[in-house]
């Protein structure tokens, strides 16, 4: 009887994989279109706010925004550093 228990444990540990395996699936055409479209919109918005940050005179935010893009959003939404008289 004592010999049966280790073999049962051994059989279950050998049959189960160490890590779960994920089924590889290919992306559909819709997913490619969606991800590509979202990436283009993201880059366009990021580029727009990056340019606006430099145009508004926020040089430091513009430079650091290269590494932390959310700073371009902040700099693009802030008012001009040197507003023009009307």
C-alpha positions as CSV (number, residue, x, y, z in Angstrom):
1,X,0.0,0.0,0.0
2,X,2.7,2.6,0.8
3,X,4.2,2.1,-2.7
4,X,0.9,3.0,-4.4
5,X,0.7,6.6,-3.1
6,X,4.0,7.9,-4.5
7,X,3.4,6.4,-7.9
8,X,-0.1,8.1,-8.0
9,X,1.4,11.4,-7.1
10,X,4.2,10.9,-9.6
11,X,1.8,10.1,-12.4
12,X,-0.3,13.2,-11.9
13,X,2.8,15.5,-11.7
14,X,4.3,14.1,-14.9
15,X,1.1,14.4,-16.9
16,X,0.4,18.1,-16.0
17,X,2.6,20.7,-17.6
18,X,4.8,22.9,-15.4
19,X,3.3,26.1,-16.9
20,X,0.0,26.5,-18.7
21,X,0.4,26.8,-22.5
22,X,-1.5,29.4,-24.3
23,X,-3.0,28.6,-27.7
24,X,-1.4,30.8,-30.4
25,X,-3.9,32.6,-32.5
26,X,-3.5,34.7,-35.5
27,X,-4.9,38.2,-35.6
28,X,-7.8,38.8,-37.9
29,X,-7.9,41.5,-40.5
30,X,-10.3,43.5,-38.3
31,X,-7.8,43.4,-35.4
32,X,-4.9,44.5,-37.7
33,X,-7.0,47.4,-39.0
34,X,-8.1,48.4,-35.4
35,X,-4.7,48.3,-33.9
36,X,-3.1,50.1,-36.8
37,X,-5.8,52.8,-36.8
38,X,-5.4,53.3,-33.1
39,X,-1.6,53.5,-33.4
40,X,-1.9,56.1,-36.1
41,X,-4.4,58.2,-34.1
42,X,-2.1,57.9,-31.0
43,X,1.0,59.1,-32.9
44,X,-0.9,61.9,-34.6
45,X,-2.3,63.2,-31.3
46,X,1.1,62.8,-29.7
47,X,2.9,64.6,-32.5
48,X,0.3,67.5,-32.5
49,X,0.7,68.1,-28.8
50,X,4.5,67.8,-29.0
51,X,4.5,70.6,-31.7
52,X,2.0,72.7,-29.7
53,X,4.2,72.4,-26.5
54,X,7.2,73.8,-28.3
55,X,5.1,76.5,-30.0
56,X,3.7,77.7,-26.7
57,X,7.2,78.2,-25.3
58,X,7.4,75.2,-23.0
59,X,10.9,74.1,-24.0
60,X,11.6,72.0,-20.8
61,X,8.3,70.1,-21.1
62,X,9.0,69.6,-24.8
63,X,12.4,68.1,-24.2
64,X,11.3,65.9,-21.3
65,X,8.2,64.9,-23.3
66,X,10.4,63.0,-25.7
67,X,11.0,60.5,-22.9
68,X,7.6,61.0,-21.0
69,X,5.0,61.7,-23.7
70,X,2.3,62.7,-21.2
71,X,4.3,65.9,-20.6
72,X,3.5,66.9,-24.2
73,X,-0.2,66.6,-23.4
74,X,0.4,68.9,-20.3
75,X,2.5,71.4,-22.3
76,X,0.0,71.4,-25.2
77,X,-2.9,72.2,-22.9
78,X,-1.1,74.9,-20.8
79,X,-1.5,78.5,-21.9
80,X,1.2,80.3,-23.8
81,X,4.3,81.2,-21.8
82,X,4.5,84.6,-23.4
83,X,1.0,85.6,-24.7
84,X,0.9,88.1,-27.6
85,X,-0.8,91.4,-26.8
86,X,-4.1,91.9,-28.6
